[in-house]
Amino acid sequence: EELKEEMKTRYEETKQQVAVLDNQVKTMENKFEDLKVRVYAILVNVCRSISDPTTTQRSNWKSYWQEQIKLLEELNTVRAKSK
């Protein structure tokens, strides 16, 4: 009887731990998806700028590229913090 109770207790503890880990995995998946979308948008902007710099950058080319670099640095910071 004591063994049965111990097994039930351990099972419930394990079940709770699995639920916590499952939530953590879902959170990380959501963060990864958000990061992926943001990186994709930046890459599209960079490719457009390279293919037609006069349209996308106009006379503000320096500030445009500074903004792109800033966004990439922010994404890198977010990624580093999530480790």
N, C-alpha and C positions, 0 to 999 in steps of 0.2 A: 504493500500500500504506500509506504514511504517513497519507494522508487517511482511509483506511478505519479505521485504528486511532484516529485523532483523533475520528472520528464515533462509534465504539463507546464511547470514553471519555466523550464528551459525553452520549451516550445514557444510559449508566449513571449518570452524575452527575445528570442530569435526572430519571431514574427514582427515584433516592434522594430527591431534593428533593420530588418529587411524593408519595412515601410519607410523608415527614415532614409535609408540609402536610395530607395526608389525615388523619393522626393528630391534628393540631392542630384541624382542623375537627370531627372526631368528639368531641374533648374539649370544645370550645366548645358543640357541640350538646347534649351531656350536661349541661353546666353551665346552659345556657339552659333545658333541660327541668326541671331541679331548681328553678331560680329561678321558673319559671312555676308549678310546683306549689305552692311556698311562698307566692307572691303570691296565688294563687287561694284557698288556705286562709285567709290573712289577710282577704281580701275577703269570704269567706263569713262569717267570724267577725264582721266589722264589720257586714255586712248583718243578721245574726241579732241583733246587739246593738241595732241601730236599730229593728228590727221588734218586738223583745220585750226591752226593756232590763232588766226586773225579773228575768227568768229567767236571762239570761246574766251579768248584772253584779252582781246582788244589792246588798249594801251596799258592795262593793269596786269600785264603778264607776271611781274615780280610778285605782287600781292596774291595773285591767283595761285602761283606755285607755293608760296609761303603757306597759304591756307591748306593746300593739298598735303604738304609736309606735316603741318600741325595736326590734321585729321589722322594721318598715319601714325604719328607719335602718340596721339590719344588712344588709338586702337591698340597699339603696342602696350601702353600702360595698363589698359583694361585687361588685356590678355595676361600680362605678368601678374596682376593682382589676383586673377582667378585661379592661379596655380596653387 
